[in-house]
Amino acid sequence: MYQIFNKVQENHWWFQARNNIVKKILSDTYDLSKRQILDIGCGYGYFLDMMKDKGYTNLTGITLSEINAKLARERGHNVKEYDPTFTY
């Protein structure tokens, strides 16, 4: 299931348009080259891939999915799994 969604995210027009908007905003507005970038809800790391391709190196992702965390790590990303359960 995750693999199918991840493939759709790479190729679907809506995701492509969203990513192009994010790229434009970031490149026109911010110099993030020396900043730490945290991608909350990183999924399998598509946004992290995009930032890495732009030359950013200090990248971290957080995801709820163990499967997506594994896929992102296989792509070379620093990804943490977040467990939203807690007890008092």
N, CA, C and O atoms as a GROMACS GRO file, in nm:
protein
  352
    1MET      N    1   0.082  -0.119   0.000
    1MET     CA    2   0.000   0.000   0.000
    1MET      C    3   0.087   0.126   0.000
    1MET      O    4   0.064   0.216  -0.080
    2TYR      N    5   0.187   0.133   0.089
    2TYR     CA    6   0.273   0.251   0.094
    2TYR      C    7   0.349   0.269  -0.036
    2TYR      O    8   0.367   0.382  -0.082
    3GLN      N    9   0.394   0.160  -0.095
    3GLN     CA   10   0.468   0.170  -0.220
    3GLN      C   11   0.383   0.231  -0.330
    3GLN      O   12   0.432   0.310  -0.410
    4ILE      N   13   0.254   0.194  -0.334
    4ILE     CA   14   0.164   0.248  -0.436
    4ILE      C   15   0.146   0.398  -0.414
    4ILE      O   16   0.156   0.476  -0.508
    5PHE      N   17   0.119   0.438  -0.290
    5PHE     CA   18   0.101   0.580  -0.260
    5PHE      C   19   0.227   0.659  -0.291
    5PHE      O   20   0.220   0.768  -0.347
    6ASN      N   21   0.342   0.604  -0.256
    6ASN     CA   22   0.468   0.673  -0.282
    6ASN      C   23   0.490   0.694  -0.432
    6ASN      O   24   0.538   0.798  -0.473
    7LYS      N   25   0.454   0.595  -0.511
    7LYS     CA   26   0.467   0.607  -0.657
    7LYS      C   27   0.373   0.715  -0.710
    7LYS      O   28   0.411   0.795  -0.796
    8VAL      N   29   0.251   0.717  -0.659
    8VAL     CA   30   0.155   0.820  -0.699
    8VAL      C   31   0.209   0.958  -0.662
    8VAL      O   32   0.198   1.052  -0.740
    9GLN      N   33   0.266   0.969  -0.544
    9GLN     CA   34   0.319   1.098  -0.498
    9GLN      C   35   0.430   1.147  -0.589
    9GLN      O   36   0.446   1.268  -0.605
   10GLU      N   37   0.507   1.061  -0.648
   10GLU     CA   38   0.614   1.102  -0.738
   10GLU      C   39   0.562   1.150  -0.873
   10GLU      O   40   0.623   1.236  -0.935
   11ASN      N   41   0.448   1.096  -0.918
   11ASN     CA   42   0.404   1.120  -1.055
   11ASN      C   43   0.273   1.196  -1.072
   11ASN      O   44   0.247   1.249  -1.180
   12HIS      N   45   0.191   1.203  -0.971
   12HIS     CA   46   0.059   1.265  -0.985
   12HIS      C   47   0.072   1.416  -1.000
   12HIS      O   48   0.155   1.479  -0.933
   13TRP      N   49  -0.009   1.474  -1.088
   13TRP     CA   50  -0.001   1.617  -1.119
   13TRP      C   51  -0.017   1.704  -0.995
   13TRP      O   52   0.050   1.807  -0.984
   14TRP      N   53  -0.105   1.665  -0.902
   14TRP     CA   54  -0.128   1.749  -0.784
   14TRP      C   55  -0.002   1.758  -0.697
   14TRP      O   56   0.034   1.866  -0.651
   15PHE      N   57   0.062   1.645  -0.675
   15PHE     CA   58   0.184   1.644  -0.595
   15PHE      C   59   0.296   1.720  -0.666
   15PHE      O   60   0.372   1.793  -0.603
   16GLN      N   61   0.305   1.704  -0.798
   16GLN     CA   62   0.407   1.776  -0.876
   16GLN      C   63   0.385   1.926  -0.865
   16GLN      O   64   0.481   2.001  -0.844
   17ALA      N   65   0.261   1.971  -0.879
   17ALA     CA   66   0.230   2.114  -0.869
   17ALA      C   67   0.262   2.167  -0.730
   17ALA      O   68   0.323   2.273  -0.716
   18ARG      N   69   0.223   2.093  -0.626
   18ARG     CA   70   0.252   2.135  -0.489
   18ARG      C   71   0.403   2.146  -0.466
   18ARG      O   72   0.450   2.243  -0.407
   19ASN      N   73   0.476   2.048  -0.514
   19ASN     CA   74   0.621   2.050  -0.494
   19ASN      C   75   0.687   2.164  -0.570
   19ASN      O   76   0.783   2.224  -0.521
   20ASN      N   77   0.636   2.195  -0.689
   20ASN     CA   78   0.691   2.308  -0.764
   20ASN      C   79   0.665   2.439  -0.692
   20ASN      O   80   0.750   2.528  -0.692
   21ILE      N   81   0.549   2.453  -0.629
   21ILE     CA   82   0.518   2.574  -0.551
   21ILE      C   83   0.612   2.584  -0.432
   21ILE      O   84   0.666   2.691  -0.405
   22VAL      N   85   0.631   2.475  -0.362
   22VAL     CA   86   0.721   2.476  -0.245
   22VAL      C   87   0.863   2.512  -0.288
   22VAL      O   88   0.928   2.593  -0.224
   23LYS      N   89   0.911   2.452  -0.396
   23LYS     CA   90   1.045   2.483  -0.447
   23LYS      C   91   1.059   2.631  -0.478
   23LYS      O   92   1.159   2.694  -0.443
   24LYS      N   93   0.959   2.687  -0.544
   24LYS     CA   94   0.962   2.828  -0.582
   24LYS      C   95   0.965   2.918  -0.460
   24LYS      O   96   1.044   3.011  -0.453
   25ILE      N   97   0.879   2.890  -0.364
   25ILE     CA   98   0.874   2.971  -0.242
   25ILE      C   99   1.007   2.964  -0.168
   25ILE      O  100   1.060   3.067  -0.127
   26LEU      N  101   1.060   2.844  -0.152
   26LEU     CA  102   1.185   2.829  -0.078
   26LEU      C  103   1.302   2.894  -0.150
   26LEU      O  104   1.386   2.958  -0.086
   27SER      N  105   1.310   2.879  -0.282
   27SER     CA  106   1.425   2.934  -0.353
   27SER      C  107   1.419   3.085  -0.362
   27SER      O  108   1.523   3.150  -0.366
   28ASP      N  109   1.299   3.143  -0.366
   28ASP     CA  110   1.286   3.288  -0.375
   28ASP      C  111   1.293   3.358  -0.241
   28ASP      O  112   1.324   3.477  -0.235
   29THR      N  113   1.264   3.287  -0.134
   29THR     CA  114   1.244   3.352  -0.004
   29THR      C  115   1.355   3.325   0.095
   29THR      O  116   1.397   3.415   0.168
   30TYR      N  117   1.404   3.204   0.101
   30TYR     CA  118   1.491   3.164   0.210
   30TYR      C  119   1.622   3.106   0.160
   30TYR      O  120   1.627   3.034   0.060
   31ASP      N  121   1.730   3.139   0.232
   31ASP     CA  122   1.856   3.069   0.213
   31ASP      C  123   1.867   2.970   0.327
   31ASP      O  124   1.904   3.006   0.439
   32LEU      N  125   1.836   2.846   0.299
   32LEU     CA  126   1.835   2.742   0.401
   32LEU      C  127   1.962   2.659   0.401
   32LEU      O  128   1.969   2.556   0.468
   33SER      N  129   2.062   2.703   0.327
   33SER     CA  130   2.180   2.620   0.306
   33SER      C  131   2.252   2.585   0.436
   33SER      O  132   2.315   2.479   0.444
   34LYS      N  133   2.246   2.670   0.536
   34LYS     CA  134   2.316   2.641   0.661
   34LYS      C  135   2.218   2.612   0.775
   34LYS      O  136   2.257   2.612   0.892
   35ARG      N  137   2.095   2.588   0.743
   35ARG     CA  138   1.991   2.564   0.842
   35ARG      C  139   1.962   2.416   0.858
   35ARG      O  140   1.989   2.336   0.769
   36GLN      N  141   1.907   2.383   0.974
   36GLN     CA  142   1.856   2.248   0.995
   36GLN      C  143   1.713   2.245   0.942
   36GLN      O  144   1.634   2.334   0.971
   37ILE      N  145   1.681   2.144   0.865
   37ILE     CA  146   1.548   2.131   0.808
   37ILE      C  147   1.484   2.005   0.864
   37ILE      O  148   1.540   1.895   0.852
   38LEU      N  149   1.366   2.021   0.926
   38LEU     CA  150   1.291   1.911   0.983
   38LEU      C  151   1.163   1.893   0.902
   38LEU      O  152   1.081   1.984   0.895
   39ASP      N  153   1.147   1.778   0.842
   39ASP     CA  154   1.027   1.745   0.766
   39ASP      C  155   0.937   1.659   0.853
   39ASP      O  156   0.960   1.539   0.869
   40ILE      N  157   0.834   1.721   0.910
   40ILE     CA  158   0.740   1.649   0.996
   40ILE      C  159   0.634   1.585   0.908
   40ILE      O  160   0.567   1.653   0.831
   41GLY      N  161   0.621   1.454   0.920
   41GLY     CA  162   0.531   1.381   0.832
   41GLY      C  163   0.598   1.354   0.699
   41GLY      O  164   0.538   1.369   0.593
   42CYS      N  165   0.725   1.313   0.705
   42CYS     CA  166   0.809   1.303   0.585
   42CYS      C  167   0.772   1.188   0.493
   42CYS      O  168   0.820   1.183   0.380
   43GLY      N  169   0.687   1.097   0.539
   43GLY     CA  170   0.654   0.984   0.454
   43GLY      C  171   0.779   0.907   0.417
   43GLY      O  172   0.860   0.876   0.504
   44TYR      N  173   0.796   0.877   0.290
   44TYR     CA  174   0.912   0.800   0.248
   44TYR      C  175   1.029   0.890   0.207
   44TYR      O  176   1.132   0.840   0.162
   45GLY      N  177   1.014   1.021   0.222
   45GLY     CA  178   1.126   1.112   0.202
   45GLY      C  179   1.128   1.190   0.072
   45GLY      O  180   1.234   1.237   0.031
   46TYR      N  181   1.014   1.208   0.007
   46TYR     CA  182   1.013   1.279  -0.121
   46TYR      C  183   1.062   1.423  -0.106
   46TYR      O  184   1.146   1.468  -0.184
   47PHE      N  185   1.010   1.496  -0.006
   47PHE     CA  186   1.054   1.634   0.017
   47PHE      C  187   1.203   1.636   0.056
   47PHE      O  188   1.277   1.725   0.014
   48LEU      N  189   1.246   1.539   0.136
   48LEU     CA  190   1.387   1.531   0.173
   48LEU      C  191   1.473   1.509   0.050
   48LEU      O  192   1.582   1.565   0.039
   49ASP      N  193   1.425   1.426  -0.044
   49ASP     CA  194   1.496   1.407  -0.172
   49ASP      C  195   1.511   1.540  -0.245
   49ASP      O  196   1.618   1.574  -0.294
   50MET      N  197   1.401   1.614  -0.251
   50MET     CA  198   1.399   1.741  -0.322
   50MET      C  199   1.500   1.839  -0.259
   50MET      O  200   1.574   1.906  -0.330
   51MET      N  201   1.502   1.847  -0.127
   51MET     CA  202   1.593   1.938  -0.059
   51MET      C  203   1.738   1.892  -0.076
   51MET      O  204   1.828   1.975  -0.093
   52LYS      N  205   1.761   1.763  -0.070
   52LYS     CA  206   1.895   1.708  -0.090
   52LYS      C  207   1.945   1.740  -0.231
   52LYS      O  208   2.061   1.775  -0.250
   53ASP      N  209   1.855   1.728  -0.330
   53ASP     CA  210   1.891   1.760  -0.468
   53ASP      C  211   1.927   1.908  -0.486
   53ASP      O  212   2.004   1.943  -0.575
   54LYS      N  213   1.872   1.993  -0.400
   54LYS     CA  214   1.902   2.136  -0.406
   54LYS      C  215   2.030   2.170  -0.329
   54LYS      O  216   2.073   2.286  -0.326
   55GLY      N  217   2.093   2.068  -0.268
   55GLY     CA  218   2.221   2.090  -0.202
   55GLY      C  219   2.216   2.101  -0.052
   55GLY      O  220   2.319   2.122   0.012
   56TYR      N  221   2.099   2.088   0.008
   56TYR     CA  222   2.088   2.097   0.154
   56TYR      C  223   2.135   1.965   0.215
   56TYR      O  224   2.108   1.858   0.162
   57THR      N  225   2.204   1.976   0.327
   57THR     CA  226   2.264   1.857   0.387
   57THR      C  227   2.215   1.827   0.528
   57THR      O  228   2.222   1.712   0.572
   58ASN      N  229   2.166   1.925   0.599
   58ASN     CA  230   2.127   1.906   0.738
   58ASN      C  231   1.976   1.879   0.745
   58ASN      O  232   1.899   1.964   0.787
   59LEU      N  233   1.937   1.759   0.703
   59LEU     CA  234   1.797   1.723   0.688
   59LEU      C  235   1.759   1.610   0.782
   59LEU      O  236   1.834   1.514   0.800
   60THR      N  237   1.641   1.623   0.844
   60THR     CA  238   1.587   1.517   0.929
   60THR      C  239   1.438   1.504   0.900
   60THR      O  240   1.370   1.605   0.880
   61GLY      N  241   1.389   1.382   0.898
   61GLY     CA  242   1.247   1.357   0.879
   61GLY      C  243   1.189   1.283   0.997
   61GLY      O  244   1.258   1.208   1.066
   62ILE      N  245   1.059   1.306   1.019
   62ILE     CA  246   0.985   1.234   1.122
   62ILE      C  247   0.861   1.176   1.055
   62ILE      O  248   0.792   1.245   0.981
   63THR      N  249   0.833   1.049   1.083
   63THR     CA  250   0.713   0.985   1.028
   63THR      C  251   0.654   0.890   1.131
   63THR      O  252   0.723   0.842   1.221
   64LEU      N  253   0.525   0.864   1.116
   64LEU     CA  254   0.457   0.768   1.203
   64LEU      C  255   0.474   0.626   1.154
   64LEU      O  256   0.458   0.531   1.230
   65SER      N  257   0.507   0.611   1.027
   65SER     CA  258   0.509   0.480   0.964
   65SER      C  259   0.647   0.415   0.968
   65SER      O  260   0.745   0.472   0.919
   66GLU      N  261   0.653   0.298   1.025
   66GLU     CA  262   0.777   0.222   1.027
   66GLU      C  263   0.822   0.187   0.885
   66GLU      O  264   0.941   0.189   0.854
   67ILE      N  265   0.725   0.154   0.799
   67ILE     CA  266   0.757   0.119   0.660
   67ILE      C  267   0.816   0.240   0.586
   67ILE      O  268   0.918   0.228   0.519
   68ASN      N  269   0.751   0.356   0.600
   68ASN     CA  270   0.804   0.474   0.533
   68ASN      C  271   0.939   0.515   0.589
   68ASN      O  272   1.026   0.559   0.513
   69ALA      N  273   0.959   0.500   0.718
   69ALA     CA  274   1.088   0.532   0.778
   69ALA      C  275   1.197   0.444   0.716
   69ALA      O  276   1.306   0.491   0.683
   70LYS      N  277   1.166   0.317   0.700
   70LYS     CA  278   1.261   0.224   0.638
   70LYS      C  279   1.291   0.264   0.495
   70LYS      O  280   1.407   0.266   0.453
   71LEU      N  281   1.186   0.297   0.418
   71LEU     CA  282   1.206   0.338   0.279
   71LEU      C  283   1.289   0.466   0.270
   71LEU      O  284   1.377   0.477   0.184
   72ALA      N  285   1.264   0.561   0.358
   72ALA     CA  286   1.339   0.687   0.358
   72ALA      C  287   1.486   0.663   0.395
   72ALA      O  288   1.576   0.721   0.336
   73ARG      N  289   1.508   0.577   0.492
   73ARG     CA  290   1.646   0.545   0.530
   73ARG      C  291   1.720   0.477   0.414
   73ARG      O  292   1.839   0.502   0.392
   74GLU      N  293   1.649   0.391   0.341
   74GLU     CA  294   1.711   0.326   0.225
   74GLU      C  295   1.749   0.428   0.118
   74GLU      O  296   1.839   0.403   0.038
   75ARG      N  297   1.682   0.542   0.117
   75ARG     CA  298   1.713   0.650   0.024
   75ARG      C  299   1.823   0.741   0.079
   75ARG      O  300   1.861   0.839   0.016
   76GLY      N  301   1.875   0.707   0.198
   76GLY     CA  302   1.988   0.780   0.254
   76GLY      C  303   1.952   0.893   0.348
   76GLY      O  304   2.035   0.979   0.376
   77HIS      N  305   1.829   0.895   0.398
   77HIS     CA  306   1.785   1.004   0.485
   77HIS      C  307   1.791   0.967   0.632
   77HIS      O  308   1.780   0.851   0.670
   78ASN      N  309   1.809   1.071   0.714
   78ASN     CA  310   1.803   1.059   0.859
   78ASN      C  311   1.656   1.074   0.898
   78ASN      O  312   1.603   1.185   0.897
   79VAL      N  313   1.591   0.964   0.933
   79VAL     CA  314   1.449   0.966   0.964
   79VAL      C  315   1.423   0.900   1.098
   79VAL      O  316   1.476   0.793   1.128
   80LYS      N  317   1.341   0.966   1.178
   80LYS     CA  318   1.301   0.913   1.309
   80LYS      C  319   1.155   0.870   1.301
   80LYS      O  320   1.073   0.934   1.235
   81GLU      N  321   1.124   0.761   1.369
   81GLU     CA  322   0.985   0.718   1.380
   81GLU      C  323   0.928   0.781   1.507
   81GLU      O  324   0.990   0.776   1.613
   82TYR      N  325   0.811   0.838   1.494
   82TYR     CA  326   0.746   0.899   1.609
   82TYR      C  327   0.632   0.810   1.654
   82TYR      O  328   0.548   0.769   1.573
   83ASP      N  329   0.629   0.779   1.781
   83ASP     CA  330   0.521   0.698   1.838
   83ASP      C  331   0.428   0.792   1.913
   83ASP      O  332   0.464   0.844   2.018
   84PRO      N  333   0.307   0.815   1.861
   84PRO     CA  334   0.217   0.912   1.923
   84PRO      C  335   0.149   0.863   2.050
   84PRO      O  336   0.078   0.940   2.115
   85THR      N  337   0.170   0.738   2.087
   85THR     CA  338   0.107   0.688   2.209
   85THR      C  339   0.192   0.727   2.329
   85THR      O  340   0.315   0.730   2.322
   86PHE      N  341   0.125   0.755   2.436
   86PHE     CA  342   0.196   0.786   2.560
   86PHE      C  343   0.104   0.751   2.676
   86PHE      O  344  -0.017   0.737   2.660
   87THR      N  345   0.162   0.738   2.793
   87THR     CA  346   0.083   0.709   2.913
   87THR      C  347   0.112   0.813   3.019
   87THR      O  348   0.216   0.879   3.017
   88TYR      N  349   0.019   0.828   3.110
   88TYR     CA  350   0.037   0.922   3.221
   88TYR      C  351   0.115   0.856   3.330
   88TYR      O  352   0.141   0.918   3.434
   0.00000   0.00000   0.00000
